């Protein structure tokens, strides 16, 4: 694989939020969907870095965070699960399916509550 050491850092999330906010408000033709996926993965990584010590569980958490990002960007929880299945997870287990589904449903409920 490729080693990108600071791609899931909180500083990266902060810079991405500022950059996307400025570009969308300026009317530039950029989408917010890609940064939403990355933001979900960064949040999941920051939560899992304090709670999870196993590398496999950390990868699963990042997959769930990316699925939550897709879910909130497109309002499609099944789309988030399929994205995590296809792109995010190294190894797929049935338990990861349910974790990803639960994470996507929580993200969608939060989105609908805040809107």
DSSP file (Angstrom, degrees, kcal/mol; ACC not computed):
  #  RESIDUE AA STRUCTURE BP1 BP2  ACC     N-H-->O    O-->H-N    N-H-->O    O-->H-N    TCO  KAPPA ALPHA  PHI   PSI    X-CA   Y-CA   Z-CA
    1    1 A X              0   0    0      0, 0.0     2,-0.4     0, 0.0     0, 0.0   0.000 360.0 360.0 360.0-175.7    0.0    0.0    0.0
    2    2 A X        -     0   0    0      2,-0.0     2,-0.8     0, 0.0     0, 0.0  -0.861 360.0-137.3-104.4 135.6    0.9    3.6    0.1
    3    3 A X        +     0   0    0     -2,-0.4     2,-0.5     1,-0.0     0, 0.0  -0.839  29.4 165.9 -97.9 108.5    2.1    5.2    3.3
    4    4 A X    >   -     0   0    0     -2,-0.8     3,-1.2     1,-0.1     4,-0.3  -0.870  13.4-172.5-118.4  93.8    0.5    8.6    3.9
    5    5 A X  T 3  S+     0   0    0     -2,-0.5     3,-0.3     1,-0.3    -1,-0.1   0.796  77.2  33.2 -66.6 -33.1    1.3    9.4    7.5
    6    6 A X  T >  S+     0   0    0      1,-0.2     3,-1.2     2,-0.1    -1,-0.3   0.199  83.7 104.1-109.4  16.9   -0.8   12.5    8.2
    7    7 A X  T <  S+     0   0    0     -3,-1.2    -1,-0.2     1,-0.3    -2,-0.1   0.786  88.2  41.0 -72.2 -24.8   -3.8   11.9    5.9
    8    8 A X  T 3  S+     0   0    0     -4,-0.3    -1,-0.3    -3,-0.3     2,-0.2  -0.042  89.8 125.3-109.8  30.8   -6.0   11.0    8.8
    9    9 A X    <>  -     0   0    0     -3,-1.2     4,-1.6     1,-0.1     3,-0.1  -0.538  69.5-123.1 -87.9 155.2   -4.8   13.8   11.2
   10   10 A X  H  > S+     0   0    0      1,-0.2     4,-2.3     2,-0.2     5,-0.1   0.826 112.6  58.9 -67.7 -31.7   -7.0   16.3   12.8
   11   11 A X  H  > S+     0   0    0      2,-0.2     4,-2.4     1,-0.2    -1,-0.2   0.884 103.9  51.7 -63.3 -37.8   -5.0   19.2   11.3
   12   12 A X  H  > S+     0   0    0     -6,-0.2     4,-2.4     2,-0.2    -2,-0.2   0.901 108.7  50.9 -63.9 -41.0   -5.8   17.7    7.9
   13   13 A X  H  X S+     0   0    0     -4,-1.6     4,-2.5     2,-0.2    -2,-0.2   0.920 109.8  50.0 -61.6 -44.2   -9.5   17.7    8.8
   14   14 A X  H  X S+     0   0    0     -4,-2.3     4,-2.2     1,-0.2    -2,-0.2   0.931 112.7  45.8 -61.1 -47.1   -9.3   21.4    9.9
   15   15 A X  H  X S+     0   0    0     -4,-2.4     4,-2.6     1,-0.2    -1,-0.2   0.881 112.5  51.5 -64.2 -38.0   -7.6   22.5    6.7
   16   16 A X  H  X S+     0   0    0     -4,-2.4     4,-2.8     2,-0.2     5,-0.3   0.909 109.2  49.8 -66.6 -41.8  -10.1   20.5    4.6
   17   17 A X  H  X S+     0   0    0     -4,-2.5     4,-2.2     2,-0.2    -2,-0.2   0.922 113.6  45.8 -63.0 -44.0  -13.1   22.0    6.3
   18   18 A X  H  X S+     0   0    0     -4,-2.2     4,-2.4    -5,-0.2    -2,-0.2   0.932 114.9  47.7 -64.1 -45.2  -11.7   25.6    5.8
   19   19 A X  H  X S+     0   0    0     -4,-2.6     4,-2.3     2,-0.2    -2,-0.2   0.908 114.0  45.3 -63.6 -44.2  -10.8   24.9    2.2
   20   20 A X  H  X S+     0   0    0     -4,-2.8     4,-2.6     2,-0.2     5,-0.3   0.901 112.5  51.9 -68.4 -40.0  -14.2   23.3    1.3
   21   21 A X  H  X S+     0   0    0     -4,-2.2     4,-2.2    -5,-0.3    -2,-0.2   0.935 113.1  44.5 -61.1 -46.0  -16.1   26.1    3.1
   22   22 A X  H  X S+     0   0    0     -4,-2.4     4,-1.5    -5,-0.2    -2,-0.2   0.904 115.4  47.2 -66.0 -40.9  -14.2   28.8    1.2
   23   23 A X  H  <>S+     0   0    0     -4,-2.3     5,-2.1    -5,-0.2     4,-0.4   0.882 114.1  45.9 -72.0 -36.8  -14.5   27.0   -2.2
   24   24 A X  H ><5S+     0   0    0     -4,-2.6     3,-0.9     1,-0.2    -2,-0.2   0.910 114.0  48.1 -71.5 -41.0  -18.2   26.3   -1.9
   25   25 A X  H 3<5S+     0   0    0     -4,-2.2    -1,-0.2    -5,-0.3    -2,-0.2   0.785 107.7  56.7 -70.2 -24.9  -19.1   29.8   -0.7
   26   26 A X  T 3<5S-     0   0    0     -4,-1.5    -1,-0.2    -5,-0.2    -2,-0.2   0.589 115.7-116.8 -79.0  -9.6  -17.0   31.3   -3.5
   27   27 A X  T < 5 +     0   0    0     -3,-0.9    -3,-0.2    -4,-0.4    -2,-0.1   0.673  56.2 160.5  84.6  17.0  -19.1   29.4   -6.0
   28   28 A X      < -     0   0    0     -5,-2.1     2,-2.4    -6,-0.2    -1,-0.2  -0.435  52.2-109.6 -70.4 147.2  -16.3   27.2   -7.3
   29   29 A X  S    S+     0   0    0     -2,-0.1     2,-0.4     2,-0.0    -1,-0.1  -0.380  75.0 123.4 -80.1  66.0  -17.5   24.1   -9.1
   30   30 A X        -     0   0    0     -2,-2.4     2,-0.2    -7,-0.2    -3,-0.1  -0.925  54.4-128.8-122.6 150.5  -16.3   21.6   -6.5
   31   31 A X        -     0   0    0     -2,-0.4     4,-0.3     1,-0.1    -7,-0.0  -0.597   3.4-146.6 -96.9 159.5  -18.4   19.0   -4.7
   32   32 A X  S  > S+     0   0    0     -2,-0.2     4,-1.3     2,-0.1     5,-0.1   0.417  81.5  87.0-100.1  -0.2  -18.6   18.4   -1.0
   33   33 A X  H  > S+     0   0    0      2,-0.2     4,-1.7     1,-0.2     5,-0.1   0.923  86.5  48.6 -70.6 -45.3  -19.0   14.7   -1.2
   34   34 A X  H  > S+     0   0    0      1,-0.2     4,-2.1     2,-0.2     5,-0.2   0.932 112.4  47.8 -61.8 -47.7  -15.4   13.7   -1.3
   35   35 A X  H  > S+     0   0    0     -4,-0.3     4,-2.6     1,-0.2    -1,-0.2   0.805 107.2  58.3 -64.3 -26.5  -14.4   15.8    1.6
   36   36 A X  H  X S+     0   0    0     -4,-1.3     4,-2.2     2,-0.2    -1,-0.2   0.908 107.0  47.3 -67.3 -39.8  -17.4   14.4    3.6
   37   37 A X  H  X S+     0   0    0     -4,-1.7     4,-1.9    32,-0.2    32,-0.2   0.930 114.7  46.0 -64.3 -45.5  -16.0   10.9    3.1
   38   38 A X  H  X S+     0   0    0     -4,-2.1     4,-2.3     1,-0.2    -2,-0.2   0.891 111.0  52.9 -65.5 -39.6  -12.6   11.9    4.2
   39   39 A X  H  X S+     0   0    0     -4,-2.6     4,-2.5     1,-0.2    -1,-0.2   0.896 107.9  51.2 -63.7 -40.2  -13.9   13.9    7.2
   40   40 A X  H  X S+     0   0    0     -4,-2.2     4,-2.2     1,-0.2    26,-0.3   0.899 110.9  48.5 -62.2 -39.9  -15.9   10.8    8.3
   41   41 A X  H  X S+     0   0    0     -4,-1.9     4,-2.2    24,-0.3    -2,-0.2   0.883 111.1  50.1 -67.4 -38.2  -12.7    8.7    8.1
   42   42 A X  H  X S+     0   0    0     -4,-2.3     4,-2.5     2,-0.2    -2,-0.2   0.920 111.3  48.1 -66.9 -43.4  -10.7   11.3   10.0
   43   43 A X  H  X S+     0   0    0     -4,-2.5     4,-2.1     1,-0.2     5,-0.2   0.925 112.6  48.7 -63.3 -43.5  -13.3   11.5   12.8
   44   44 A X  H  X S+     0   0    0     -4,-2.2     4,-2.5     1,-0.2    -1,-0.2   0.885 111.5  50.4 -63.2 -38.1  -13.4    7.7   13.1
   45   45 A X  H  X S+     0   0    0     -4,-2.2     4,-1.7     2,-0.2    -2,-0.2   0.905 110.2  49.0 -66.3 -41.2   -9.6    7.5   13.2
   46   46 A X  H  X S+     0   0    0     -4,-2.5     4,-0.6     2,-0.2    -2,-0.2   0.869 114.4  45.6 -69.2 -34.3   -9.4   10.1   15.9
   47   47 A X  H >X S+     0   0    0     -4,-2.1     4,-1.1    -5,-0.2     3,-0.7   0.912 115.3  46.8 -70.4 -42.5  -12.0    8.3   18.0
   48   48 A X  H 3X S+     0   0    0     -4,-2.5     4,-2.6     1,-0.2    -2,-0.2   0.737  99.0  68.5 -74.9 -21.1  -10.4    4.9   17.4
   49   49 A X  H 3< S+     0   0    0     -4,-1.7    -1,-0.2     1,-0.2    -2,-0.2   0.807 108.4  37.8 -68.8 -25.8   -6.9    6.1   18.2
   50   50 A X  H << S+     0   0    0     -3,-0.7    -1,-0.2    -4,-0.6    -2,-0.2   0.756 128.3  31.5 -91.0 -27.5   -7.9    6.6   21.9
   51   51 A X  H  < S+     0   0    0     -4,-1.1     2,-0.4     1,-0.1    -2,-0.2   0.746 110.3  59.6-104.4 -27.2  -10.1    3.5   22.3
   52   52 A X     <  +     0   0    0     -4,-2.6    -1,-0.1    -5,-0.2     0, 0.0  -0.888  41.9 174.5-115.0 133.0   -8.8    0.8   19.9
   53   53 A X        +     0   0    0     -2,-0.4     2,-0.3    -3,-0.1    -1,-0.1   0.650  58.9  89.9-104.5 -22.0   -5.3   -0.7   20.1
   54   54 A X     >  -     0   0    0      1,-0.1     4,-1.7     2,-0.0     5,-0.1  -0.605  69.1-143.9 -81.5 134.4   -5.8   -3.4   17.4
   55   55 A X  H  > S+     0   0    0     -2,-0.3     4,-2.2     1,-0.2     5,-0.2   0.862  99.2  53.7 -67.0 -36.7   -4.9   -2.3   13.8
   56   56 A X  H  > S+     0   0    0      1,-0.2     4,-2.1     2,-0.2    -1,-0.2   0.914 109.2  47.8 -64.7 -43.1   -7.7   -4.4   12.3
   57   57 A X  H  > S+     0   0    0      1,-0.2     4,-2.1     2,-0.2    -1,-0.2   0.858 109.7  53.9 -66.0 -34.2  -10.3   -2.8   14.5
   58   58 A X  H  X S+     0   0    0     -4,-1.7     4,-2.2     2,-0.2    -2,-0.2   0.913 108.2  49.0 -65.7 -42.3   -8.9    0.6   13.7
   59   59 A X  H  X S+     0   0    0     -4,-2.2     4,-2.1     1,-0.2    -2,-0.2   0.887 110.2  52.1 -63.0 -38.1   -9.2   -0.1    9.9
   60   60 A X  H  X S+     0   0    0     -4,-2.1     4,-2.2     2,-0.2    -2,-0.2   0.895 108.5  50.4 -64.9 -38.8  -12.8   -1.2   10.5
   61   61 A X  H  X S+     0   0    0     -4,-2.1     4,-2.3     2,-0.2    -2,-0.2   0.901 109.5  50.3 -65.3 -40.4  -13.6    2.0   12.3
   62   62 A X  H  X S+     0   0    0     -4,-2.2     4,-2.3     2,-0.2    -1,-0.2   0.882 109.4  52.0 -65.6 -37.4  -12.1    4.1    9.5
   63   63 A X  H  X S+     0   0    0     -4,-2.1     4,-2.2     2,-0.2    -2,-0.2   0.905 109.8  49.0 -63.3 -40.9  -14.3    2.1    7.0
   64   64 A X  H  X S+     0   0    0     -4,-2.2     4,-2.1     2,-0.2    -2,-0.2   0.888 110.4  51.1 -65.7 -38.2  -17.3    2.8    9.2
   65   65 A X  H  X S+     0   0    0     -4,-2.3     4,-1.9     2,-0.2   -24,-0.3   0.893 109.7  49.3 -65.8 -39.6  -16.4    6.5    9.2
   66   66 A X  H  X S+     0   0    0     -4,-2.3     4,-2.2   -26,-0.3    -2,-0.2   0.890 110.0  51.8 -65.8 -38.4  -16.1    6.6    5.5
   67   67 A X  H  X S+     0   0    0     -4,-2.2     4,-2.4     1,-0.2    -2,-0.2   0.884 108.1  51.7 -64.3 -37.8  -19.4    4.9    5.1
   68   68 A X  H  X S+     0   0    0     -4,-2.1     4,-2.3     2,-0.2    -1,-0.2   0.871 108.2  52.5 -65.6 -35.9  -20.9    7.6    7.4
   69   69 A X  H  X S+     0   0    0     -4,-1.9     4,-2.0   -32,-0.2   -32,-0.2   0.916 111.4  45.0 -65.0 -43.5  -19.4   10.3    5.2
   70   70 A X  H  X S+     0   0    0     -4,-2.2     4,-2.2     2,-0.2     6,-0.4   0.904 112.0  53.9 -64.8 -40.9  -21.0    8.8    2.1
   71   71 A X  H  X>S+     0   0    0     -4,-2.4     4,-1.5     1,-0.2     5,-0.9   0.911 112.9  41.4 -61.2 -44.0  -24.3    8.3    3.9
   72   72 A X  H  <5S+     0   0    0     -4,-2.3    -1,-0.2     2,-0.2    -2,-0.2   0.819 113.7  53.2 -75.8 -29.7  -24.4   12.0    4.9
   73   73 A X  H  <5S+     0   0    0     -4,-2.0    -2,-0.2    -5,-0.2    -1,-0.2   0.892 127.6  19.4 -70.9 -38.6  -23.2   13.3    1.6
   74   74 A X  H  <5S-     0   0    0     -4,-2.2    -2,-0.2    -5,-0.2    -1,-0.2   0.425  98.0-123.1-111.8  -1.1  -25.8   11.4   -0.5
   75   75 A X  T  <5S+     0   0    0     -4,-1.5     2,-0.3    -5,-0.2    -3,-0.2   0.912  74.5 123.3  54.9  45.7  -28.5   10.6    2.2
   76   76 A X     >< -     0   0    0     -5,-0.9     4,-1.7    -6,-0.4    -1,-0.2  -0.823  39.5-178.5-139.6  95.1  -28.1    7.0    1.3
   77   77 A X  H  > S+     0   0    0     -2,-0.3     4,-1.8     1,-0.2     5,-0.1   0.868  88.6  50.7 -65.9 -35.6  -27.1    4.6    4.1
   78   78 A X  H  > S+     0   0    0      1,-0.2     4,-2.6     2,-0.2    -1,-0.2   0.877 107.4  55.0 -68.9 -35.2  -27.0    1.5    1.9
   79   79 A X  H  > S+     0   0    0      1,-0.2     4,-2.2     2,-0.2    -1,-0.2   0.878 106.5  51.9 -61.7 -37.5  -24.8    3.5   -0.5
   80   80 A X  H  X S+     0   0    0     -4,-1.7     4,-2.3     2,-0.2    -2,-0.2   0.898 109.9  48.3 -64.3 -40.7  -22.4    4.1    2.4
   81   81 A X  H  X S+     0   0    0     -4,-1.8     4,-2.3     2,-0.2    -2,-0.2   0.924 112.4  48.1 -66.1 -43.6  -22.3    0.4    3.3
   82   82 A X  H  X S+     0   0    0     -4,-2.6     4,-2.5     2,-0.2     5,-0.2   0.877 110.8  51.8 -66.1 -36.2  -21.6   -0.5   -0.4
   83   83 A X  H  X>S+     0   0    0     -4,-2.2     4,-3.2     2,-0.2     5,-1.1   0.936 111.2  46.7 -63.5 -45.5  -18.9    2.1   -0.6
   84   84 A X  I  <>S+     0   0    0     -4,-2.3     5,-2.4     3,-0.2     4,-0.2   0.870 113.0  50.8 -64.8 -35.3  -17.2    0.8    2.5
   85   85 A X  I  <5S+     0   0    0     -4,-2.3    -1,-0.2     3,-0.2    -2,-0.2   0.915 120.0  34.1 -65.6 -43.5  -17.5   -2.8    1.2
   86   86 A X  I  <5S+     0   0    0     -4,-2.5    -2,-0.2    -5,-0.2    -3,-0.2   0.909 137.3  10.7 -81.8 -42.9  -16.0   -1.9   -2.2
   87   87 A X  I  <5S+     0   0    0     -4,-3.2    -3,-0.2    -5,-0.2    -2,-0.1   0.766 122.6  47.5-110.0 -32.2  -13.4    0.7   -1.3
   88   88 A X  I   <S+     0   0    0     -5,-1.1     2,-0.3    -4,-0.2    -3,-0.2   0.876  91.2  69.0 -90.3 -39.2  -12.9    1.0    2.4
   89   89 A X      < -     0   0    0     -5,-2.4     3,-0.2     1,-0.1   -29,-0.1  -0.622  50.5-162.2 -94.3 140.9  -12.4   -2.4    4.0
   90   90 A X  S    S+     0   0    0      1,-0.3     2,-0.4    -2,-0.3    -1,-0.1   0.919  88.5  17.4 -77.1 -48.2   -9.5   -4.7    3.5
   91   91 A X  S    S-     0   0    0    -35,-0.1     2,-0.5     2,-0.0    -1,-0.3  -0.989  79.0-145.6-127.0 134.5  -11.3   -7.8    4.8
   92   92 A X        +     0   0    0     -2,-0.4     2,-0.3    -3,-0.2    -7,-0.0  -0.872  19.1 174.9-109.3 130.9  -15.1   -7.9    5.0
   93   93 A X    >>  -     0   0    0     -2,-0.5     4,-1.3     1,-0.1     3,-0.6  -0.909  42.3-114.8-125.7 155.2  -16.9   -9.8    7.7
   94   94 A X  H 3> S+     0   0    0     -2,-0.3     4,-1.5     1,-0.2     5,-0.1   0.840 116.7  58.1 -59.0 -32.4  -20.7  -10.0    8.5
   95   95 A X  H 3> S+     0   0    0      1,-0.2     4,-2.0     2,-0.2    -1,-0.2   0.860 102.1  54.3 -66.3 -33.0  -20.1   -8.2   11.8
   96   96 A X  H <> S+     0   0    0     -3,-0.6     4,-2.6     1,-0.2    -1,-0.2   0.833 102.2  58.9 -68.6 -31.3  -18.6   -5.3    9.9
   97   97 A X  H  X S+     0   0    0     -4,-1.3     4,-2.3     2,-0.2    -1,-0.2   0.935 108.7  43.4 -60.7 -46.5  -21.7   -5.1    7.8
   98   98 A X  H  X S+     0   0    0     -4,-1.5     4,-2.5     2,-0.2    -2,-0.2   0.881 113.5  50.8 -70.3 -37.5  -23.8   -4.5   10.8
   99   99 A X  H  X S+     0   0    0     -4,-2.0     4,-2.5     2,-0.2    -1,-0.2   0.923 112.5  46.9 -63.4 -43.0  -21.4   -2.1   12.4
  100  100 A X  H  X S+     0   0    0     -4,-2.6     4,-2.5     2,-0.2    -2,-0.2   0.901 112.2  50.1 -65.9 -40.6  -21.3   -0.1    9.2
  101  101 A X  H  X S+     0   0    0     -4,-2.3     4,-2.3    -5,-0.2    -2,-0.2   0.921 112.0  47.7 -63.5 -43.7  -25.0   -0.1    8.9
  102  102 A X  H  X S+     0   0    0     -4,-2.5     4,-2.2     2,-0.2    -2,-0.2   0.917 112.7  48.8 -63.3 -43.3  -25.5    1.1   12.5
  103  103 A X  H  X S+     0   0    0     -4,-2.5     4,-2.2     1,-0.2    -2,-0.2   0.898 111.7  49.4 -64.0 -41.0  -22.9    3.8   12.0
  104  104 A X  H  X S+     0   0    0     -4,-2.5     4,-2.5     2,-0.2    -1,-0.2   0.890 110.7  50.1 -66.0 -39.0  -24.6    5.0    8.7
  105  105 A X  H  X S+     0   0    0     -4,-2.3     4,-2.3     2,-0.2    -2,-0.2   0.886 110.6  49.1 -68.4 -37.7  -28.0    5.1   10.4
  106  106 A X  H  X S+     0   0    0     -4,-2.2     4,-2.3     2,-0.2    -2,-0.2   0.914 112.3  49.0 -65.3 -41.9  -26.6    7.1   13.3
  107  107 A X  H  X S+     0   0    0     -4,-2.2     4,-2.2     2,-0.2    -2,-0.2   0.906 112.7  47.1 -64.2 -41.8  -25.0    9.5   10.8
  108  108 A X  H  X S+     0   0    0     -4,-2.5     4,-2.5     2,-0.2    -2,-0.2   0.882 111.4  50.9 -68.8 -37.7  -28.2    9.9    8.8
  109  109 A X  H  X S+     0   0    0     -4,-2.3     4,-2.1     2,-0.2    -2,-0.2   0.899 111.1  48.9 -64.4 -40.1  -30.3   10.4   12.0
  110  110 A X  H  X S+     0   0    0     -4,-2.3     4,-2.4     2,-0.2    -2,-0.2   0.909 110.6  51.0 -64.9 -41.9  -27.9   13.1   13.1
  111  111 A X  H  X S+     0   0    0     -4,-2.2     4,-1.6     1,-0.2    -2,-0.2   0.931 112.3  45.5 -60.6 -47.1  -28.1   14.7    9.6
  112  112 A X  H  < S+     0   0    0     -4,-2.5    -1,-0.2     1,-0.2    -2,-0.2   0.843 112.7  51.8 -67.3 -32.8  -31.9   14.8    9.7
  113  113 A X  H  < S+     0   0    0     -4,-2.1    -1,-0.2    -5,-0.2    -2,-0.2   0.908 111.8  45.4 -69.1 -41.4  -31.9   16.1   13.3
  114  114 A X  H  <        0   0    0     -4,-2.4    -2,-0.2     1,-0.3    -1,-0.2   0.751 360.0 360.0 -75.9 -23.7  -29.6   19.0   12.5
  115  115 A X     <        0   0    0     -4,-1.6    -1,-0.3    -5,-0.2    -2,-0.2   0.464 360.0 360.0 -84.4 360.0  -31.5   19.9    9.3
